[in-house]
């Protein structure tokens, strides 16, 4: 544990119109790499617009992810990114919760094994990727089936569940 992680004081980082980041704790300018290091060291911080005070933390974190995705081997494949985009809407909460719990589980395992930077941990996780993808696929399929069954149960789609008498008929008698 670093000295920074013991100090739970929220560090305020201001973003100026010229896109520069200023750490009010150290009275110095930061780069996205510096902010990434704060994340790695588990230093609590918030990024705000210097003029309006608007919280920009999420935006900065997304920029860091985008930068990291451009370097080396990306985490997010095109298929994964398109899948995430499709989840915005009715399944957004489900995916967000699943990803939060999955990432927290990996972090917990890392800290319990003390393998945060080891090559063995990296190799282990690389081998687990297909297993995790399959688990996610199964979870998504089950969630989708549950959601659709719930919608059909309450008639929220205005139709009759497939396989039921009257399925496929148009509402209001508008035939084809």
C-alpha positions in Angstrom: 0.0 0.0 0.0 1.4 3.4 -1.0 1.3 6.5 1.1 -1.2 7.9 -1.4 -3.6 5.1 -1.0 -3.6 5.5 2.8 -4.5 9.2 2.4 -8.2 9.0 1.4 -8.4 12.8 0.8 -9.9 13.4 -2.6 -7.4 15.1 -4.9 -9.0 17.9 -7.0 -7.7 18.2 -10.5 -8.9 21.1 -12.6 -9.1 21.0 -16.3 -8.6 24.3 -18.1 -9.9 25.5 -21.5 -6.5 24.8 -23.0 -7.1 21.1 -22.0 -4.3 21.2 -19.3 -4.9 19.4 -16.1 -3.8 21.0 -12.8 -3.4 19.1 -9.6 -4.4 21.4 -6.7 -2.8 19.0 -4.2 0.7 19.2 -5.8 0.3 22.6 -7.5 1.5 21.1 -10.8 0.2 20.3 -14.2 -0.5 16.7 -15.0 -0.7 14.6 -18.2 -3.2 11.7 -18.8 -0.3 9.4 -18.0 0.0 11.1 -14.5 -3.7 10.7 -13.9 -3.5 7.0 -15.0 -0.7 6.6 -12.4 -3.1 8.0 -9.7 -5.6 5.3 -10.7 -3.0 2.6 -10.5 -1.9 3.8 -7.1 -5.5 3.9 -6.0 -5.4 7.7 -5.2 -8.9 9.1 -5.0 -9.4 12.1 -7.3 -11.9 14.1 -9.1 -11.4 16.1 -12.3 -13.6 19.2 -12.7 -13.9 21.9 -15.3 -11.9 24.9 -13.9 -14.6 27.4 -15.0 -17.9 25.6 -14.5 -17.0 23.1 -11.8 -18.6 20.3 -13.9 -17.4 16.8 -13.0 -15.2 15.6 -15.9 -13.8 12.5 -14.1 -15.6 9.9 -16.3 -14.5 11.8 -19.5 -10.9 11.8 -18.4 -11.0 8.1 -17.5 -12.5 7.3 -20.9 -9.7 9.3 -22.5 -7.1 7.2 -20.6 -8.8 4.0 -21.7 -8.8 5.2 -25.3 -5.1 6.1 -25.1 -4.3 2.7 -23.5 -6.3 0.9 -26.2 -4.2 2.7 -28.9 -1.0 1.4 -27.3 0.0 -2.3 -27.3 -2.7 -5.0 -27.3 -6.2 -3.6 -26.8 -8.6 -5.1 -24.3 -11.7 -4.2 -26.3 -12.2 -5.9 -29.7 -14.4 -4.3 -32.3 -17.0 -7.0 -31.6 -16.9 -6.2 -27.9 -17.2 -2.4 -28.4 -20.2 -2.9 -30.8 -21.7 -5.2 -28.2 -21.3 -2.6 -25.5 -22.9 0.0 -27.7 -25.8 -2.2 -28.3 -26.3 -2.7 -24.5 -27.0 1.0 -24.0 -30.7 1.1 -23.4 -32.7 -1.7 -21.7 -29.7 -3.9 -20.7 -27.4 -1.0 -19.7 -27.8 -1.6 -16.0 -27.3 -5.3 -16.3 -24.0 -5.0 -18.3 -22.7 -2.2 -16.1 -23.3 -4.2 -12.9 -21.8 -7.3 -14.4 -18.7 -5.5 -15.6 -18.3 -3.8 -12.2 -18.5 -7.0 -10.3 -16.3 -8.9 -12.8 -13.5 -6.3 -12.6 -13.8 -6.0 -8.8 -13.5 -9.8 -8.6 -10.3 -9.7 -10.7 -8.9 -6.9 -8.5 -9.7 -8.8 -5.3 -8.0 -12.0 -6.7 -4.9 -9.9 -7.7 -4.6 -8.3 -4.2 -5.1 -11.6 -2.4 -2.4 -13.4 -4.5 -0.1 -10.4 -4.6 0.3 -10.9 -8.3 -0.4 -7.4 -9.6 2.5 -7.1 -11.9 3.7 -10.7 -12.3 4.1 -12.3 -15.7 2.3 -15.4 -14.3 -0.8 -13.4 -13.5 -0.8 -11.9 -17.0 -0.5 -15.4 -18.6 -3.2 -16.8 -16.3 -5.6 -14.1 -17.3 -4.8 -14.4 -20.9 -5.7 -18.1 -20.7 -8.9 -17.3 -18.9 -10.2 -14.9 -21.5 -12.2 -17.5 -23.5 -13.7 -18.8 -20.3 -14.7 -15.3 -19.2 -16.2 -14.6 -22.7 -18.2 -17.8 -22.6 -19.5 -17.0 -19.1 -20.5 -13.5 -20.3 -22.2 -14.9 -23.4 -24.2 -17.4 -21.2 -25.1 -14.6 -18.7 -26.2 -12.3 -21.5 -28.4 -15.0 -23.1 -30.0 -15.8 -19.8 -30.6 -12.2 -19.0 -32.1 -11.6 -22.5 -34.4 -14.6 -22.1 -35.5 -13.4 -18.6 -36.1 -9.9 -19.9 -38.1 -11.0 -22.9 -40.2 -13.5 -20.8 -40.9 -10.8 -18.3 -42.0 -8.4 -21.1 -44.2 -11.0 -22.7 -45.7 -12.0 -19.3 -46.8 -8.4 -18.7 -47.8 -7.8 -22.3 -45.5 -4.9 -22.6 -44.8 -5.5 -26.2 -48.5 -5.5 -27.0 -48.3 -8.9 -28.5 -48.9 -12.5 -27.6 -45.8 -14.6 -26.7 -44.6 -16.8 -29.6 -46.3 -20.2 -29.7 -49.5 -18.8 -28.1 -52.9 -18.7 -29.9 -53.0 -15.5 -31.8 -49.3 -15.1 -32.1 -48.3 -13.3 -35.3 -51.6 -11.4 -35.6 -51.4 -7.6 -36.0 -53.0 -5.5 -33.3 -56.2 -3.5 -34.3 -57.0 -6.1 -36.9 -54.6 -4.6 -39.5 -54.0 -7.6 -41.7 -51.2 -7.9 -44.2 
